[in-house]
Amino acid sequence: MTVLVTGAAGFIGYHVAKRLLSAEQRIVAVDSLNAYYDVGLKRARLRNLEAYPNFTFHKMDIADAAALQRVFEQYRPGCVIHLAAQAGVRYSIESPDAYVTSNLVGFGNILEACRHFGVGHLVFASTSSVYGANVTVPFSEHHLTDHPVSFYAATKKANEVMAHSYAWLYGLPCTGLRFFTVYGPWGRPDMALFRFTDAILSDDPIDVYNNGDMVRDFTYIDDIVEGVIRILEVPPRGDAMWRAEDPDPATSSACFRVFNLGHGKPVPLMSYIEVLERSLGKKAKVRFLPMQPGDVYKTYADTTELRVAVGYEPVTSVEDGVKQFVDWYRDYYKRQAAF
């Protein structure tokens, strides 16, 4: 079976594709290589993937329906792991049009292609940001997600609703995975760990929002990949116990599910920074700032549903995960701390 991975030059897409390739899975990958962040980093990820003989790459934008259809026609993927998207909470405030094109139009094209070419399982990236204004923790799939506080979150919520409609109307098995603050080697330069590391090594201050009073469910990339791979093998069949009179947001009578994919152990942001300082051997200069629009105070994943479904258990501590990122960063950029 061929697996199509969209966004394979991205952070999570790269690691998912590499894991499948290592298991000798045949992978067809697409990515637009847009300039939201360093294209050189994306190309370096691709070079690693191209070392595998069972890897095929097409540079294309999923918003191009005709180009996407040609890929489906040529390779007839049995499953699709859809990770291509315009990412970033703050950028969505500045450039919402980019999110409409990629996250709404592009996702619609993915759904149509999966429907017409008989894909057996669509696994797609959602986000913890869909919980929005909800303050009940830990976040559960059984909670409502009707109050997003960023346009990025709104588009991801829309993806879940769109996928459910295709599961209901056309019997397309769809699983949405709500990722919680993913970090690790080959990460995105716009994410906190990457920005903090770069600033500390440059002897520049780091920007810490809400005066440092924030909590995140930091989830190491290998644990994310493990969850994706496990769920790929278990297409949803529909819940016979689902009741329209008392609908459960976590499931459906259609072949559709959503799952939290996080570590389940939230960490205060200042503690996370302390772990990074120890790994770098250098103290940060901190510039405290107010809360940013579209941001939330705390994320915390209840991973019970994924554990029950596929035995998911994250294993990487923040200490180990941050160290592995720092080791990769130093090797890739050849930078050391100035003691």
TILOMAR-997272 format. One record per atom (N, C-alpha, C, O): z, x, y negated; residue in one letter. Coordinates in steps of 0.05 Angstrom, whole numbers, plus 5000, padded with zeros to 4 digits. Example, Ala and Ser with C-alpha at 12.3 -4.5 7.8 and 13.67 -1.06 7.14 Angstrom:
2
515652645114A 515652465090A 515652645066A 516952855066A 514252575045S 514352735021S 515752584999S 516152684977S 
END
This chain:
339
500050175024M 500050005000M 500050174975M 501450374974M 498450094955T 498450234930T 500350094911T 500449844910T 501950254897V 503750144876V 502750234849V 502150464844V 502450034831L 501650094804L 504150124787L 505849944787L 504350344773V 506650394755V 505450414727V 503950594720V 506250224709T 505450234682T 507550394666T 509950394672T 506650534645G 508450694629G 509450944645G 511651034641G 507651054662A 508551274679A 508951534664A 510251714675A 507951554640A 508551794624A 511051764608A 511951954594A 512351534610G 514851494596G 517251594612G 516851684634G 519551574601F 522051684613F 522551564640F 522651704660F 522951304641I 523651174667I 521251164685I 521551214709I 518851104674G 516451094690G 515951354704G 515151354728G 516351574691Y 515951844703Y 517751884727Y 516851964748Y 520251824724H 522151874746H 521651684769H 521951764792H 520951434763V 520351244785V 517851334800V 517851344825V 515751414786A 513351504799A 513851754815A 512851774838A 515351934805K 515952184819K 517452134845K 516852254865K 519351954844R 520951884868R 519151754889R 519351824913R 517351584881L 515551454900L 513551654911L 512851654935L 512551834894L 510652034903L 511952224923L 510652314942L 514452294918S 515852464937S 516152344964S 516452484984S 516152074965A 516251934991A 513451875001A 513151715020A 511452004990E 508651994999E 507451714994E 505651635009E 508551574975Q 507351314967Q 504951364949Q 504851554933Q 502851204952R 500451224936R 500951084910R 501550844909R 500651234888I 501251124861I 498751134843I 497451334841I 498250904831V 496350894809V 497950844784V 499650664783V 497551004763A 499150984739A 497450944715A 495151044713A 498550794696V 497150754670V 499150804648V 501550754651V 498150904625D 499850954602D 497950994578D 495851114581D 498750894555S 497050924531S 497551194517S 495951274500S 499751334524L 500451584510L 500551544480L 499551714465L 501851324471N 502051284443N 503951484429N 505451624443N 503851494403A 505251694388A 508051604378A 508951714358A 509251404391Y 511951324383Y 513851554383Y 515651584366Y 513651734403Y 515051984403Y 513152204414Y 510952134422Y 514052444415D 512552684422D 510652644446D 511552614469D 508052634441V 506052604462V 506052844480V 505352824504V 506753074470G 506853314486G 508853284509G 508353384531G 511153154504L 513053104525L 511952924546L 512352964570L 510452714537K 509252534556K 507152674574K 506952634598K 505552854561R 503552994576R 504853194596R 503753234618R 507153304589A 508553484607A 509553334631A 509353434654A 510553094627R 511352924650R 508852874668R 509052894693R 506652804656L 504252744672L 503352984688L 502452954711L 503453224676R 502653454691R 504353484717R 503253564737R 506853424715N 508553444739N 507653234760N 507553294784N 506952994751L 506052794770L 503352854782L 502852794805L 501552974766E 498853044776E 498853254797E 496753304809E 501153384801A 501253584823A 501253454850A 500853584871A 501753184851Y 501753044876Y 498952934882Y 497652814865Y 497952974907P 495252884913P 494952584914P 492752474912P 497152444918N 497052144920N 497552014893N 498351774893N 496952154871F 497452044844F 494752024830F 493252214829F 494251784818T 491851744802T 492751624775T 494351444773T 491651734753F 492451654726F 490151554710F 487951664711F 490651334695H 488651224677H 489951194649H 492051054647H 488851324629K 489851284602K 488651034591K 486251004587K 490450834586M 489550584576M 491850424565M 494150484571M 491250234548D 493150054536D 493249794551D 491149674555D 495649704559I 495749454574I 494949214557I 494448994568I 494849244531A 493849034514A 490848984516A 489848794506A 489549174529D 486649154535D 486249014561D 486349144582D 485948754561A 485848594585A 483548684604A 483848684628A 481248744592A 478948814609A 479349084623A 478749104647A 480449274609A 481049534622A 483149504644A 482849624665A 485149344639L 487249304659L 486049164684L 486649234706L 484248974679Q 483048834702Q 481349024719Q 481349004743Q 480049214706R 478449414721R 480149574739R 479349644762R 482549654730V 484449804746V 485249644771V 485349744793V 485949384766F 486749214788F 484549174808F 484949174832F 482049144798E 479749104816E 479249344833E 478649324856E 479549584821Q 478949824836Q 481049894857Q 480349984879Q 483649854850Y 485749954868Y 487249734883Y 488549794903Y 487049484875R 488449254889R 491349324896R 492049324920R 493049374876P 495849444882P 497249224896P 496948984890P 498949304916G 500649104930G 503049034914G 503948804915G 504049224898C 506449174881C 505849304854C 504349494852C 507249194834V 507049314807V 509849354796V 511549184797V 510249604786I 512749664771I 511949694742I 510749894734I 512649494726H 511749484698H 513949594680H 515949464675H 513449844670L 515349974652L 514150044625L 515450154608L 511549984622A 510350034596A 511249834575A 511349594581A 512049924552A 512949744531A 513349904505A 513450154506A 513349764483Q 514249884458Q 517249874458Q 518449654457Q 518550104459A 521450124461A 522750154433A 521350204413A 525350134433G 526850184409G 527749944393G 526149784384G 530349914390V 531549694375V 530849724346V 529949534333V 531449954334R 531149994305R 528249984296R 527649874275R 526450104312Y 523650104305Y 522449814304Y 520549764290Y 523649644320S 522649364321S 523149214295S 521849024289S 525149314280I 525649194254I 523549274234I 522849124216I 522549524236E 520649624218E 517749544225E 516149484207E 517149534251S 514349484260S 514249284282S 513449344305S 514949034276P 514948834297P 512148784310P 511948694333P 510048834295D 507348794305D 506848954330D 505348864348D 507949204331A 507549364355A 508749244380A 507749284402A 510849094376Y 512248964399Y 510748714408Y 510748654432Y 509548574389V 507848344396V 505548444414V 504948324435V 504248654406T 501848754420T 502548854448T 501348774467T 504549024450S 505149144476S 506948964493S 506248924517S 509048864482N 511048724498N 510348434504N 511348324524N 508748314487L 508048034492L 505148004502L 504647904524L 503148104486V 500348094495V 500048264521V 498848174540V 501048504520G 500848684543G 502048564568G 500948584590G 504448454565F 505848344588F 504348094599F 504148054623F 503247944581G 501647714589G 499247804606G 498547674626G 497948024598N 495748134613N 496648224641N 495248184661N 498948344642I 500048434668I 500448194687I 499748194710I 501647984676L 502147744692L 499547624702L 499347554726L 497547604685E 494947494693E 493647664715E 492547554735E 493747924712A 492548104732A 493948074758A 492748064780A 496648064758C 498148034782C 497547774796C 497247764821C 497247564780R 496547304792R 493847304805R 493547214828R 491847404792H 489047384802H 488547574825H 486747534841H 490147794827F 489647984848F 491747984870F 491948174886F 493347774871G 495147724893G 497347934897G 497948004920G 498448034875V 500548234877V 503048114891V 503847894885V 504148264910G 506448164926G 509048164912G 510848014919G 509448344891H 511948354877H 511548494850H 510548714850H 512248364829L 512248484802L 515148544794L 516748354792L 515848794791V 518448874781V 517948974753V 516349154748V 519448864734F 518948934706F 521549004691F 523748904699F 521249174671A 523549264656A 524349054635A 522748974618A 526848974636S 528148824615S 530249014602S 529949254605S 532248904590T 534149074575T 536748934572T 536948694571T 538849094570S 541548984564S 541548854536S 543348694530S 539648924519S 539548814492S 539148514492S 539648374472S 538148394515V 537748104515V 540347954512V 540347714505V 542648084518Y 545247944515Y 545947894486Y 547547724480Y 544748044468G 544947994439G 547747944429G 549448114430G 548147704417A 550647644404A 552847574424A 555147524415A 552347574449N 554347524469N 556547734468N 555847974468N 559047664467V 561247854467V 563047844491V 565047974493V 562247674511T 563747654535T 562947874554T 560647904561T 564848044561V 564248274578V 565948264604V 568148154603V 564848374626P 562248504628P 559948304627P 560348064634P 557648394617F 555348224616F 554448144644F 554148314661F 554047884648S 553247784674S 550647644672S 550047514651S 549047664693E 546547514694E 546947214692E 545147064685E 549447124697H 550046844695H 550546744667H 550846514661H 550746944648H 551146874620H 548446794607H 546346884616H 548546624587L 546146554572L 545246794554L 546946954545L 542746814550T 541647034533T 539746914512T 537447004508T 540746714498D 539146574478D 539546664450D 538446534431D 541046874445H 541546964418H 541047264414H 542947414408H 538547344417P 537947634412P 538447704383P 538047544365P 539247954379V 539748044351V 537748264342V 538148384321V 535648314358S 533448484349S 530848364360S 530848214379S 528648434347F 526148334356F 525348454383F 524048324399F 526148704387Y 525648834413Y 526948664435Y 525648614455Y 529448594431A 530848424451A 529448154455A 529248054477A 528448044433A 527047784435A 524547804452A 523947624467A 523048024449T 520648054465T 521348094495T 519847994512T 523548224501K 524348264529K 525348004541K 524847944564K 526847844525K 527647584533K 525147414539K 525047264559K 523147434522A 520647294526A 519247374552A 518147204566A 519447634558N 518247734584N 519547594607N 518147514626N 522247564607E 523547424629E 522647144631E 522147044653E 522447004609V 521546724609V 518646694618V 518046514634V 516946874609M 514146874617M 513846924647M 512346784661M 515347114657A 515247174686A 516246944703A 515046884723A 518346804693H 519346574708H 517146364710H 516846234731H 515746314689S 513646114689S 511446174709S 510446004723S 510746434712Y 508746514732Y 509846494760Y 508346424778Y 512346554763A 513646514790A 513546214797A 513046144820A 514146044778W 514345754783W 511545634787W 511145484806W 509645714770L 507045584771L 505245694793L 503745544806L 505345964797Y 503346094814Y 504646234839Y 503146344855Y 507246214841G 508546344864G 508446644864G 508546774885G 508346764839L 508347054837L 511247154837L 512747094819L 512047304858P 514747404859P 515247604836P 513847804834P 517247544820C 517847704796C 520847774795C 522547604799C 521448024790T 524248114786T 524448264760T 523048464756T 526248174742G 526748314718G 529348484720G 531348384730G 529248734711L 531548914712L 532448974684L 530949084668L 534948894678R 536148944652R 537449224651R 539749254661R 536049414640F 537049694640F 539249724618F 539049614597F 541249884625F 543449934607F 543450234599F 544150404616F 542750294575T 542950564562T 542350784582T 544150924590T 539850824588V 538951014607V 538851294594V 537951324571V 539851494608Y 539751774598Y 539251964621Y 539551894644Y 538452214614G 538052414634G 535752594627G 534552564606G 535052794644P 532852974640P 530252834634P 529752624646P 528552944618W 526052834609W 526352574593W 524552414592W 528752544581G 529252304566G 527652274540G 526152454532G 528052044527R 526551994502R 527852124478R 530352114475R 526252254461P 527452384437P 528752204417P 530252294400P 528151944418D 529351754399D 532051654409D 533451514394D 532851724433M 535451634444M 537751814435M 537252054428M 540151704435A 542451844423A 542952124435A 543352314421A 542952144462L 543552394474L 541652614466L 542452844461L 539152554465F 537052744457F 537452824428F 537353054421F 537752624411R 538052684382R 540652844377R 540553024360R 542752764390F 545352914386F 545053204395F 545953384380F 543853244418T 543553524428T 541853684409T 542553914403T 539653574400D 537853724382D 539353794356D 539054014346D 540853594345A 542253644319A 544453844322A 544754024305A 546053824343I 548254014347I 547254294350I 548354484338I 545154334366L 544054604369L 542754714344L 542554954340L 541954524326S 540754604300S 542854634279S 542154694256S 545354584286D 547554594267D 547354384245D 548254414223D 546054154253D 545753934235D 547753714242D 548653704265D 548553544223P 550353324230P 549053114247P 546553074246P 550552984264I 549552754280I 550452494266I 552652474256I 548652304266D 549252044255D 550551864276D 549451814297D 553051774270V 554551614288V 555151344274V 556551334254V 554051134286Y 554150874272Y 556750714279Y 558150774299Y 557250524262N 559750364264N 562250534264N 564250474276N 561950764249N 564150954247N 565251054274N 567551114277N 563451054293G 564151154320G 565350954338G 565851004361G 565850714328D 567150504344D 565050344359D 564350114352D 563950474380M 561850344397M 562350424426M 563450644431M 561550254444V 561950304473V 559250244486V 557950044481V 558450424505R 555950384519R 556350434549R 557950594558R 554750284564D 554750314593D 552550514600D 550350434609D 553050764596F 551150974600F 550450994630F 552251014647F 547850984636T 546950984664T 544951214668T 542951224655T 545651384687Y 543951614693Y 541351534706Y 541251354721Y 539251684699I 536551614707I 536251594738I 534851414747I 537551764753D 537251754782D 538451494793D 537351384813D 540551394781D 541751134789D 539850904782D 539650714797D 538550924759I 536550724752I 534250714772I 533550504781I 533250954778V 530950964797V 531750854824V 530250704837V 534150914833E 535050804859E 535050504859E 534250374878E 535950384837G 535950094835G 533149974835G 532649774848G 531350104821V 528550014819V 527250014847V 526049824855V 527550244861I 526350274887I 527450074907I 525949964923I 530050034906R 531249854925R 530249564921R 529649424940R 530149484896I 529349204890I 526449164895I 525548944901I 524849374893L 521949354898L 521449244926L 519549094931L 523149324944E 522749254973E 523748974980E 523548885003E 524948834960V 526148574965V 525048364945V 526448294926V 522648264949P 521548064931P 523247804932P 524147724954P 523747684910P 525447434910P 523947204923P 521447184921P 525347034936R 524146804951R 524846534938R 523746334946R 526646534920G 527546274909G 530246194921G 530646234945G 531946084904D 534646004913D 534645714919D 534345544901D 535045654945A 535045374953A 537445214942A 537444974942A 539545364933M 541945234922M 541745184892M 543545074880M 539545284879W 539345244850W 539044954843W 537544804856W 540544874822R 540544594815R 539644554786R 540744674768R 537644394782A 536644344755A 538644204737A 538644224713A 540544054750E 542643914735E 544644104723E 546044044704E 544944344735D 546844544726D 545544824730D 546344974747D 543444884714P 541845114720P 543345384716P 544745424696P 543045564735D 544245824733D 542146014722D 540046054734D 542646144699P 540746334687P 540046574705P 537946704700P 541746634724A 541346874740A 539246844762A 538247034772A 538546594769T 536746554792T 535046304786T 535046194764T 533546224807S 531745994803S 530845904831S 531146044851S 529845654832S 528645564856S 525845694860S 524745684882S 524845804838A 522345954840A 522946244850A 525246324851A 520846394857C 521246664867C 521546854844C 519847014838C 523846834831F 524446984807F 527447054806F 529146894814F 528047304798R 530847384794R 530947584771R 529047714764R 533347594758V 533947804740V 536547944749V 538247814760V 536648204745F 538948364753F 539748554731F 538048664717F 542348594727N 543348814711N 543049074727N 543649084751N 542149284713L 541949544726L 543349744707L 542149854689L 545949774712G 547549954696G 549550094713G 549550064737G 551350244700H 553350394715H 555850224720H 557250264740H 556350044702G 558749864705G 561349994696G 563449894702G 561150224682K 563550354671K 562950444642K 562250664638K 563350264623P 562750324595P 564450554585P 566850584592P 563250714567V 564550954556V 564550934526V 562450884514V 566750984512P 566750994483P 564751214473P 564651424485P 563351154452L 561351344442L 562551614435L 561351824441L 564951614423M 566151874416M 566952034441M 566852284440M 567651904462S 568252044487S 565652174499S 565652394509S 563452024496Y 560852124505Y 560152374490Y 559052564501Y 560552364463I 559952594447I 561752834455I 560753064454I 564252784461E 565953004470E 564953134496E 565053374499E 563952974514V 562753084539V 560353254532V 559953474544V 558653164513L 556353324505L 557253584492L 556053794497L 559253574475E 560253824463E 561154024483E 560654264480E 562553934504R 563454114525R 561054234540R 561054474547R 559054074545S 556654174559S 555154374543S 553954564554S 555054334516L 553654514499L 555254754491L 554254964483L 557954734493G 559654944484G 559754964454G 560055184442G 559454734440K 559354734411K 560154464400K 559454254412K 561654464379K 562654214367K 560454094349K 558754234337K 560453834348A 558653684331A 559753654303A 562153624299A 557853654284K 558553564257K 557853264255K 555453194258K 559753104250V 559352814252V 559152684225V 560752734207V 557052524222R 556752364197R 557052074205R 555251954217R 559251954198F 559851674205F 558351484186F 558351524162F 557151284198L 555551094183L 556250804192L 557350764213L 555450604175P 556050324183P 554250244207P 552450384214P 554950014219M 553349904240M 550449854231M 550049754209M 548549914248Q 545749874242Q 544949584248Q 546049464267Q 543149464233P 542149204239P 540849204267P 539449394275P 541348994283G 540248964309G 541849094331G 541249064355G 543949244323D 545649384343D 547949204352D 548549004339D 549249284374V 551549134383V 553849334388V 553449574391V 556249224387Y 558649394389Y 558949504418Y 559649744421Y 558549334438K 559249424465K 557249314485K 556349084483K 556449484505T 554949394528T 556549464553T 557849674555T 556449294572Y 558049324597Y 556749154618Y 556748904616Y 555649284639A 554249134660A 556049054683A 557549214694A 555848804690D 556848704716D 554648744736D 552548604734D 554948924755T 552748984774T 553248854801T 552048934821T 554948654802T 555548524827T 553148414841T 552748444865T 551348274826E 549048144838E 547148354851E 546148304873E 546748574838L 544948774850L 546248914874L 544848984893L 548848944873R 550249054896R 550048874920R 549648964943R 550348614916V 550148424938V 547248414948V 546848404972V 545348424930A 542548404938A 541448644953A 540048614973A 542148884944V 540849124956V 542849354960V 541949574966V 545449304957G 547349514961G 547449724940G 548149954945G 546649654916Y 546549844894Y 549249944885Y 551049784880Y 549650214885E 552150334876E 551450584860E 550650784872E 551750574833P 551250824817P 553251044825P 555550984830P 552351284825V 554051504835V 554451734815V 556151904820V 552851734793T 552951964775T 554951924752T 554651734737T 556852104750S 558752084728S 557452174702S 555452314702S 558652084679V 557652174653V 557752474651V 555852594640V 559852594661E 560052894659E 557753034673E 556553214662E 557152944697D 554953064712D 552253004700D 550553174698D 551952754691G 549452674680G 548752814654G 546452904650G 550752844636V 550252974611V 549653274616V 547853384603V 551053394635K 550553674641K 547753724651K 546453914644K 546753534668Q 544053564678Q 542053534656Q 539953664656Q 542553354637F 540753324614F 540753584598F 538653684591F 543053694592V 543253934576V 541854164590V 540454324577V 542254194616D 540854404630D 537854374628D 536454574624D 536854124631W 533954084628W 533054154600W 531054284596W 534554054580Y 533754094552Y 533554394545Y 531654484533Y 535554544554R 535554834548R 533154964562R 531955144550R 532554884586D 530355004600D 527654924587D 525955094584D 527354674580Y 524854584569Y 524354694541Y 522054774535Y 526354704524Y 526054794497Y 527055084492Y 526755194470Y 528155194513K 529155474512K 531155514488K 530955704473K 533055334486R 534955344464R 537755364475R 538455234495R 539355534463Q 542155574470Q 543955514446Q 543055514423Q 546455454452A 548355414431A 548955674416A 549055884428A 549355654390A 550255884374A 553255884373A 554455724358A 554456054389F 557456064390F 558556194366F 561056224363F 
END
